């Protein structure tokens, strides 16, 4: 029996879909949530075969929530808005369900997933599906997850002045405090938008928005002074000065 998770900000929609799935006799609903943050936390620790995912939700939409999951389960999108972009999911692949969800459409989606899991869908079609999902996700994340004990907290990247590594930990620095993150500086450099973040030192990744000025230092190095209350100064390695200036349009 397939294991599913339901994420929708409407409690009634969650309960209705939960009931419909259980009534098929083909799916066990392993979990559900009305808060995307709670869902990402649960799905990061538990595996399911299918994620029934609402698109329009306050605070974080379905595509943003999906981008925070690695690895990702198979996804069936649910939505009350039948606009043209969703027509891409009409291919013979993972489906989308228009609310209020009809039983015949739900069964169609389950049939597709079972064929995909059984290998009955061509590799070309699976690749097409992966491309569709990728095109619906933000190119780069807008938030980063912080683990606080057993909970995850999400911090907007726009609030972070820079990331730095110290004593085998990586920190996200904001104007008020430093937060421990579960990534290395190298990981973050690959993960984040290069138009916003630039690596200026082996242990520092800088948010270009917060650069106030650059000061020449010794031996060809530079100090980057930030637009925060402390006027934080960050050392720019000599071999990274030109790249930083290029990113800043200097």
N, C-alpha and C positions, 0 to 999 in steps of 0.2 A: 504494500500500500504506500502511495506517495505521501511524503511529509510536506506540509505547507505552512507558510506564515502569511498573515494578512495584515497589511498596514494601510490604514485609512483614518483620516482625522475625524470622520463621522462615526460615533459609536454604533448607531443604528445600521450603518452600512457594513461595519465589521461583523455585527451579530448576524445580519442577514446572509452575508457571504459565507460565514462560518457554518451556518445551518445548511445552506445549499451544498457546500462541499462535503460535509459529513453525510448528507443524504444520498450522494452519488455512490457511496460505498467504495470509492476508489481513492479517497484522500483522507488523511488524518491531519487535522489542524494542530500543529505542534505549538503554535504560539500566535499572538496577535497584539497589535498596539494601535493607539490613536496618536501617539507622539513619535515623530521620526527619530528623535534622539534615543528614546527607549528602544525603538526597533533596531537601530544600528548597533546599539550596545548588545542586545540579545543575539542578533545575527552574527556579530563578530565572535561570539563564543559558542554558537550552535549552528549546525548545518541542517538545511532543509533542501528538498528537491525543487520546490516552487515558491516563489515570492509573488503574492498578489499585491501589487503596488499602486496606490493612488498617485496621481500626478500633481494635482492642485492641492497643496497643503500649506498652511501658514508657517512661516519661519524657514522651512526647508521643503523644496518640492521633491517629487519622487526621483527625478534624475540626479539631483544633488545627493540624496540619501543613497542611491545605488552606487554613485561614484566613490563612496566611502567604504564599500564592501570589497574585500579581497581575500579569498576568491568570491565571485558572485554566483548566486544560485540562478536557475532559470527564472525568467520574469514574465508575468502576465500583467500588463498595465491595466488599470481601471480608471475611468474618467467620466465626468458628466459632460465633457466638452468634445463634440465630434468635429473638430476643425481639421483642415486639410492635411496638416503635418502628420496626423496619426494614420492617414491612409497608407503610409509606408509599411505599417504593420499588417496590412491585408494580404501580404505574401504568405505562402504556406509555411509558417514558422510559428514561433511563440506569438500569441495573439494579444489583442487588447479588448477589453470589455467595456461597453458603454453602459453607464448607469441609467435607469435601474437594470441590473444584470438579468438577462433572460436565461433560463435553464439550457436552451438549445445552444446558445453561444458559449456558455460555461463548458458544456460537454464537448463542443468543438475544440476549445482551448486545451482541455485535458487530453483529447485524442492526439492533438499535435505534439504535446509534450511527451506522451507515451511513445509516439513514433520516433521522436528525437532521441529519447533515452534508449530506445531499442536499436538504434542505429539505422532506422528506416528512412532517415532524412539524408540527402546527399551531403557530402562534405562541402560542395559549392554552396548549398543552401545554408549550411551552418555558418560558413564564412560570411555569407550575405547578412545573416542575422546579427553576427558579431559586429559587422560594419554599421548596421542600423542602430544598434544599441550604443556604439561608440559615438555616432553622430548626434545622439540625443543627450550625451553627457557633456557637462562643461569641459572645455579643453584643459583647464587647470582648476584645481579646487579653490574655493573662496574661503574655506575654513580649515582648521586643523584640529584633530582630536587630541585632547589631553586626558590621560587616565588619572582619576582621583580615587584611589582605593579600588572599589568594585564598580565605580561609575565612570562614564565618559562625559567630559565637558567639551564643548566646541567653541573655539575662539576664532573670530573673524581675522583673516590675514591682514586686513587693512589696519588693524590695531597693533600689529607687531612691527616694531622699529627694526629689529634685527634678530637673528638667531646666533647663538654662540656655544661653543663646546668648552667645557671646563670640568676637570676632575672626572672624566669618563662619562659625563652626562651632557645632554644637549638642552639648551634653554631657549624659550621664545621670550624675548624682552618686549614689554609694553611700556607705556609711559608711567605705569604705577607699580608693576612687579614683574618678576621673572617666573616663567612656568616651565616645568620639566616636560619635554616631549619625547616620544618614543622613536625618534628618527636620528640618524647621523646627519652631519652637515652635508655629506655627499648625497645621501638619500634625498634630503630637502632640495638640493640644487637640481636634481633630476625631476623632482615632483612638482616644483612650483614654477609659476610663470616667469620666464627669464626677462620679460619686459618690466617686471616688478621687483624681482630679487636678483641680486648679483653677488657672487662669491668674491670677497675682497681679501680673504686670508684663508689658510687651510682650516681655521677654526671659526670663521665668521661669514655669515650670509646676510647681506644688507638689503633692507627695503628702500629702494631708490626714492620713494616718495618722501622719505624723512631726511634726505641729505640737504643740509643747510649750506655748507661750504666745504671746500677742499683746501687744506693747507699743506704746502711743501714741508717735508720733514728731512731727515738726513739719509744719505746713501740712496737717493732716488725714490725713497718711499714717501707716502702721503698719509695725512690724517684726514679722515672724514668726520666732520662735526655735524651732529644731528639736530633736528628741530624738536627737541624735547626740553623739559624744564631744566635738566641737568646739563644740557649742551654736551651730551655724551660724545667722546672722541674715540674713534675706532681706527686702528692701524690698517692701512692698505699695503699689502705686500708689493714689493717692487715689480714683480712679474704680472701683477694684476691691475696696475695703475691705468694702463692704456685701455684695457677692456672696460674698466669702470668709467673712464672719461667718454668712451664710445657710447656706452649705455645712457650716459647723461646728456649726450649730444654735444659734448665739448670738442 
